[in-house]
């Protein structure tokens, strides 16, 4: 009799337990890893790069499995319409909560699609603001189909994990969406949007294995796209970037490398002021340096002086290249607005200051060379 009672009580309580009848298996959903936004022939084109979580788990547990990259594509008259057209062609439910990166094509930037994307982003609960924001001039489909090297998942590439590379060599600062929006809406501010390219130089089992790499910066102000710079033209940006952790500086003489210095512990400031009624700026940068390579007999003080000169030249070069594009590369106008808002309103035209080469009044650079590596410095 007791056994029968126990069975009845167990059956009764089991009916009260909450089940997972409405849950879906992880492999039955499409998790978006990277979102691409393009503009082609008056149509908004949306790309999604999908990630296979089961493949990642097997790889990290030691089981070999080739990583596959799947990309979906749809177009529409607007960003939202393109998303719904993507739903119509999808074999499974699309999940947006795992998006790591948004990539805009240059055509999308020119056409102002950012406003449409941000409007949808603000209204849909699955979207997050802690996603990397980038641009590209490459065909979007090729960017999202570029495989990672050594069978690593694409979530470990520069496209989805840019800070891993930036911590080792700080040249182009990655940008989260929430910081993008903050500068996008701030008066006088300039958005520095990193852009990526497909770069050769890597090999996998002796076969070329192109890789995604940050190579430049696109500039936006007053919610308008202004253009992009790359290579040596953007090297000045790192000296005024608060997140710069470790960056190399090459000392050359007549195109011959004399030394390689690695800079860290950077501190920078921009001080706005008025000089004869004109807004001008004093820039200060200090840093420590180590010396992994030395091909000359220069003394410590000489190396510090040469580094100081090189850094000043890089800061001015980037600034002047920006002026050629009518871009305030260092956001000087925003600095002036925060310090002297009344004067900014009097002196600004079309929400920004009129800057010229003399707007930077003084550049003060301090380099402290603290280590020459294993060899002693003189």
C-alpha positions as CSV (number, residue, x, y, z in Angstrom):
1,X,0.0,0.0,0.0
2,X,2.9,2.4,0.9
3,X,4.5,1.7,-2.5
4,X,1.3,2.5,-4.3
5,X,1.0,5.8,-2.4
6,X,4.6,6.7,-3.2
7,X,4.0,6.1,-6.9
8,X,0.8,8.2,-6.9
9,X,2.5,11.1,-5.0
10,X,5.5,11.0,-7.5
11,X,3.2,11.0,-10.5
12,X,1.3,14.0,-9.0
13,X,4.4,16.1,-8.4
14,X,5.8,15.3,-11.8
15,X,2.8,16.9,-13.5
16,X,3.7,20.1,-11.6
17,X,7.3,20.3,-12.9
18,X,8.0,22.9,-15.5
19,X,9.4,21.3,-18.7
20,X,11.3,22.8,-21.6
21,X,8.8,22.0,-24.2
22,X,9.2,25.3,-26.1
23,X,13.0,25.2,-26.0
24,X,15.1,24.8,-29.2
25,X,18.3,22.9,-29.6
26,X,21.4,25.1,-30.2
27,X,22.1,23.5,-33.6
28,X,18.5,24.3,-34.7
29,X,19.1,28.0,-34.7
30,X,21.3,30.3,-36.8
31,X,23.6,32.5,-34.6
32,X,24.8,35.6,-36.4
33,X,28.5,36.3,-35.8
34,X,29.1,39.2,-38.1
35,X,26.7,41.6,-39.8
36,X,27.6,43.2,-43.1
37,X,25.7,46.2,-44.5
38,X,26.2,47.3,-48.2
39,X,24.4,49.5,-50.7
40,X,24.2,48.3,-54.3
41,X,22.1,49.8,-57.1
42,X,19.8,51.7,-54.8
43,X,19.2,48.6,-52.6
44,X,20.3,47.9,-49.1
45,X,22.1,44.6,-49.0
46,X,22.5,42.7,-45.7
47,X,25.0,39.9,-45.1
48,X,25.2,37.6,-42.1
49,X,28.1,35.4,-41.2
50,X,27.1,32.4,-39.1
51,X,29.1,30.5,-36.5
52,X,28.9,26.8,-35.8
53,X,29.1,26.4,-32.0
54,X,29.4,22.7,-32.1
55,X,32.4,23.0,-34.3
56,X,34.1,25.4,-31.9
57,X,33.5,23.1,-29.0
58,X,35.0,20.1,-30.8
59,X,38.0,22.2,-31.8
60,X,38.7,23.4,-28.3
61,X,38.3,19.9,-26.8
62,X,41.0,18.6,-29.1
63,X,38.9,17.1,-31.8
64,X,39.9,18.1,-35.3
65,X,37.1,19.6,-37.4
66,X,37.3,21.9,-40.4
67,X,35.8,25.3,-39.6
68,X,33.1,26.2,-42.1
69,X,32.0,29.8,-42.8
70,X,28.4,30.2,-43.9
71,X,27.1,33.6,-45.2
72,X,23.6,34.6,-45.9
73,X,22.5,37.5,-48.1
74,X,19.3,39.5,-48.7
75,X,18.4,42.9,-50.1
76,X,15.6,45.4,-49.7
77,X,14.5,49.0,-50.0
78,X,15.7,49.6,-46.4
79,X,17.8,47.9,-43.8
80,X,14.7,46.6,-41.9
81,X,13.2,45.3,-45.2
82,X,16.4,43.5,-46.1
83,X,16.4,41.8,-42.6
84,X,12.9,40.5,-43.1
85,X,13.8,39.2,-46.6
86,X,16.6,37.4,-44.9
87,X,14.1,35.8,-42.5
88,X,12.0,34.6,-45.4
89,X,15.0,32.7,-47.0
90,X,16.4,31.3,-43.7
91,X,16.1,27.6,-43.0
92,X,16.1,28.2,-39.2
93,X,15.4,30.9,-36.7
94,X,18.0,33.7,-36.8
95,X,19.4,34.8,-33.4
96,X,21.0,38.3,-33.1
97,X,22.2,38.2,-29.5
98,X,25.6,36.8,-30.4
99,X,26.6,39.5,-33.0
100,X,30.2,40.5,-32.4
101,X,30.9,42.9,-35.3
102,X,29.1,45.2,-37.8
103,X,30.9,45.9,-41.0
104,X,29.8,48.8,-43.3
105,X,30.9,49.0,-46.9
106,X,32.1,52.4,-48.2
107,X,29.0,52.7,-50.3
108,X,26.8,52.2,-47.2
109,X,28.8,54.9,-45.4
110,X,28.4,57.3,-48.3
111,X,24.6,56.7,-48.5
112,X,24.1,57.3,-44.8
113,X,22.8,53.8,-44.0
114,X,24.2,54.1,-40.4
115,X,21.1,56.1,-39.4
116,X,18.8,53.3,-40.6
117,X,20.9,50.6,-38.8
118,X,21.0,52.6,-35.5
119,X,17.3,53.2,-35.7
120,X,16.6,49.4,-35.9
121,X,19.3,48.7,-33.4
122,X,17.7,50.9,-30.8
123,X,14.3,49.2,-31.2
124,X,15.1,45.4,-31.3
125,X,15.8,43.8,-27.9
126,X,18.3,41.2,-29.2
127,X,20.8,43.7,-30.5
128,X,23.6,44.7,-28.1
129,X,25.9,47.8,-28.2
130,X,29.0,46.0,-27.2
131,X,29.8,45.0,-30.8
132,X,32.8,46.0,-32.8
133,X,32.1,48.5,-35.6
134,X,34.2,48.6,-38.8
135,X,34.2,49.5,-42.5
136,X,35.7,48.0,-45.6
137,X,36.3,48.8,-49.2
138,X,36.5,45.1,-50.1
139,X,33.6,43.2,-51.5
140,X,31.5,42.3,-48.4
141,X,30.9,38.7,-49.4
142,X,34.7,38.1,-49.7
143,X,35.4,39.7,-46.3
144,X,32.8,37.6,-44.5
145,X,34.0,34.4,-46.4
146,X,37.6,34.8,-45.5
147,X,38.6,31.9,-43.4
148,X,40.8,32.1,-40.3
149,X,44.2,30.5,-40.4
150,X,45.1,27.2,-38.8
151,X,41.5,26.1,-38.7
152,X,40.8,28.7,-35.9
153,X,37.2,29.8,-35.7
154,X,36.4,33.2,-37.3
155,X,35.5,34.5,-33.8
156,X,39.2,34.7,-33.1
157,X,40.1,36.7,-36.2
158,X,40.8,40.5,-36.3
159,X,37.3,40.9,-37.5
160,X,35.7,39.6,-34.3
161,X,38.6,39.8,-31.7
162,X,40.6,43.0,-32.7
163,X,41.9,43.7,-29.1
164,X,44.1,40.6,-29.2
165,X,46.2,42.2,-31.9
166,X,45.8,45.7,-30.6
167,X,47.3,44.9,-27.2
168,X,50.5,43.6,-28.9
169,X,50.8,46.4,-31.5
170,X,48.6,49.4,-31.0
171,X,48.2,51.2,-34.3
172,X,44.5,51.4,-35.1
173,X,42.2,51.4,-32.1
174,X,39.1,49.1,-32.4
175,X,35.7,50.8,-31.9
176,X,32.7,49.5,-30.0
177,X,29.3,50.5,-31.2
178,X,28.4,52.4,-28.0
179,X,31.5,54.6,-28.5
180,X,30.7,55.0,-32.2
181,X,27.2,56.3,-31.2
182,X,28.6,58.6,-28.5
183,X,31.0,60.4,-31.0
184,X,28.4,60.2,-33.8
185,X,26.1,62.4,-31.7
186,X,28.6,64.7,-30.0
187,X,29.1,68.2,-31.3
188,X,32.4,68.8,-33.1
189,X,33.5,65.1,-32.6
190,X,35.1,63.0,-35.3
191,X,34.4,59.3,-35.5
192,X,37.5,57.2,-36.3
193,X,36.0,54.1,-37.8
194,X,38.6,51.3,-38.4
195,X,38.5,49.6,-41.8
196,X,39.6,46.2,-42.7
197,X,41.1,44.6,-45.8
198,X,41.9,41.1,-47.0
199,X,45.7,40.9,-46.8
200,X,48.0,38.3,-48.2
201,X,51.2,37.1,-46.4
202,X,49.9,34.1,-44.4
203,X,50.2,30.5,-45.5
204,X,48.5,27.3,-44.3
205,X,50.2,24.0,-45.3
206,X,52.2,26.0,-47.9
207,X,49.0,27.3,-49.5
208,X,48.2,31.1,-49.4
209,X,45.7,31.9,-46.6
210,X,44.6,35.5,-46.9
211,X,43.7,37.1,-43.6
212,X,41.5,40.0,-42.4
213,X,43.6,42.9,-41.2
214,X,42.9,46.5,-40.0
215,X,44.8,48.8,-42.4
216,X,43.1,52.2,-42.1
217,X,40.6,54.6,-40.6
218,X,37.5,56.1,-42.0
219,X,36.4,59.6,-40.7
220,X,32.9,60.7,-40.0
221,X,31.7,64.0,-38.5
222,X,28.3,65.7,-38.3
223,X,26.9,62.3,-39.1
224,X,28.6,62.4,-42.6
225,X,31.2,60.2,-44.2
226,X,34.4,62.2,-45.1
227,X,36.8,59.6,-46.4
228,X,39.6,57.2,-45.2
229,X,43.3,57.2,-44.6
230,X,45.7,54.3,-44.3
231,X,49.4,53.3,-43.9
232,X,51.8,56.0,-42.7
233,X,49.2,58.7,-43.0
234,X,47.4,57.5,-39.8
235,X,50.4,56.9,-37.5
236,X,49.9,60.1,-35.7
237,X,46.5,58.9,-34.3
238,X,48.1,56.4,-31.9
239,X,50.0,59.1,-29.9
240,X,46.7,60.8,-28.9
241,X,44.7,57.6,-28.4
242,X,44.1,56.9,-24.7
243,X,43.9,53.1,-25.3
244,X,47.4,52.8,-26.9
245,X,49.2,50.1,-24.9
246,X,52.3,49.1,-27.0
247,X,53.3,50.6,-30.3
248,X,56.5,50.4,-32.4
249,X,58.5,53.4,-33.6
250,X,61.1,53.1,-36.4
251,X,64.0,55.5,-36.3
252,X,65.4,56.0,-39.9
253,X,68.2,58.0,-41.4
254,X,68.2,58.3,-45.2
255,X,65.8,55.4,-45.5
256,X,68.0,53.1,-43.4
257,X,66.6,51.7,-40.2
258,X,68.8,52.9,-37.3
259,X,66.7,51.7,-34.4
260,X,63.3,50.2,-33.4
261,X,61.8,51.5,-30.2
262,X,58.7,50.1,-28.5
263,X,56.5,52.7,-26.7
264,X,54.2,52.1,-23.8
265,X,52.6,53.9,-20.8
266,X,51.5,56.7,-23.0
267,X,49.8,59.8,-21.5
268,X,48.4,62.5,-23.8
269,X,46.4,65.7,-23.4
270,X,45.0,68.4,-25.7
271,X,44.6,71.9,-24.2
272,X,42.4,74.3,-26.1
273,X,43.0,78.1,-25.8
274,X,42.3,81.3,-27.6
275,X,45.2,83.2,-29.2
276,X,44.4,86.6,-30.7
277,X,40.8,85.5,-30.8
278,X,41.6,82.3,-32.7
279,X,41.2,78.8,-31.3
280,X,44.5,77.0,-31.0
281,X,45.7,73.8,-29.2
282,X,48.6,72.6,-27.2
283,X,49.4,68.9,-27.4
284,X,51.4,67.0,-24.8
285,X,52.4,63.4,-25.0
286,X,54.7,61.4,-22.7
287,X,55.8,57.8,-22.8
288,X,58.3,55.2,-21.8
289,X,60.3,53.3,-24.4
290,X,62.4,50.1,-24.8
291,X,64.9,49.3,-27.4
292,X,64.7,45.9,-29.0
293,X,66.8,46.8,-32.1
294,X,69.8,49.2,-32.5
295,X,71.9,49.4,-35.6
296,X,73.8,52.5,-34.8
297,X,76.0,54.0,-32.0
298,X,73.6,56.6,-30.9
299,X,73.4,57.4,-27.2
300,X,70.3,57.3,-25.0
301,X,69.7,61.1,-25.3
302,X,70.2,61.1,-29.0
303,X,67.7,58.3,-29.4
304,X,65.1,60.1,-27.3
305,X,65.5,63.3,-29.3
306,X,65.2,61.5,-32.6
307,X,62.1,59.7,-31.3
308,X,60.6,63.0,-30.2
309,X,61.1,64.5,-33.6
310,X,59.6,61.4,-35.4
311,X,56.5,61.5,-33.2
312,X,56.0,65.2,-33.8
313,X,56.3,64.6,-37.5
314,X,53.7,61.8,-37.4
315,X,51.2,63.9,-35.4
316,X,51.5,66.8,-37.8
317,X,51.4,64.6,-40.9
318,X,48.1,62.9,-39.9
319,X,46.6,66.3,-38.9
320,X,47.5,67.8,-42.3
321,X,46.3,64.8,-44.2
322,X,43.0,65.2,-42.4
323,X,42.8,68.9,-43.2
324,X,43.2,68.0,-46.9
325,X,40.0,66.0,-46.6
326,X,38.3,68.7,-44.4
327,X,38.6,66.3,-41.5
328,X,39.4,67.2,-37.9
329,X,41.5,64.0,-37.3
330,X,42.1,64.6,-33.5
331,X,38.6,65.9,-32.7
332,X,40.1,69.3,-31.7
333,X,36.7,71.0,-32.3
334,X,35.1,68.7,-29.7
335,X,37.8,69.4,-27.2
336,X,37.2,73.1,-27.6
337,X,33.5,72.7,-27.2
338,X,33.9,70.8,-23.9
339,X,36.3,73.5,-22.6
340,X,34.7,76.7,-24.0
341,X,31.2,76.0,-25.2
342,X,30.2,79.7,-25.5
343,X,33.2,80.6,-27.6
344,X,32.7,77.4,-29.7
345,X,29.2,78.5,-30.6
346,X,30.5,81.9,-31.6
347,X,33.5,80.6,-33.7
348,X,32.0,77.4,-35.2
349,X,30.5,77.1,-38.7
350,X,28.3,74.2,-39.5
351,X,28.9,72.5,-36.2
352,X,32.7,72.6,-36.3
353,X,35.6,75.0,-36.0
354,X,37.6,76.3,-39.0
355,X,41.0,74.7,-38.5
356,X,44.3,75.3,-40.4
357,X,47.9,74.1,-40.0
358,X,48.6,76.8,-37.4
359,X,45.7,75.6,-35.2
360,X,48.1,73.3,-33.4
361,X,50.2,75.9,-31.5
362,X,52.6,73.6,-29.7
363,X,53.5,69.9,-29.5
364,X,55.4,68.8,-26.4
365,X,56.8,65.2,-26.6
366,X,58.7,63.5,-23.8
367,X,60.3,60.1,-24.4
368,X,61.9,58.2,-21.5
369,X,64.1,55.4,-22.8
370,X,64.2,53.0,-19.8
371,X,65.6,49.8,-21.3
372,X,67.9,48.6,-24.0
373,X,66.9,44.9,-23.6
374,X,69.7,42.5,-22.7
375,X,72.4,44.9,-23.9
376,X,73.2,47.9,-21.8
377,X,72.6,51.4,-23.1
378,X,75.2,54.2,-23.0
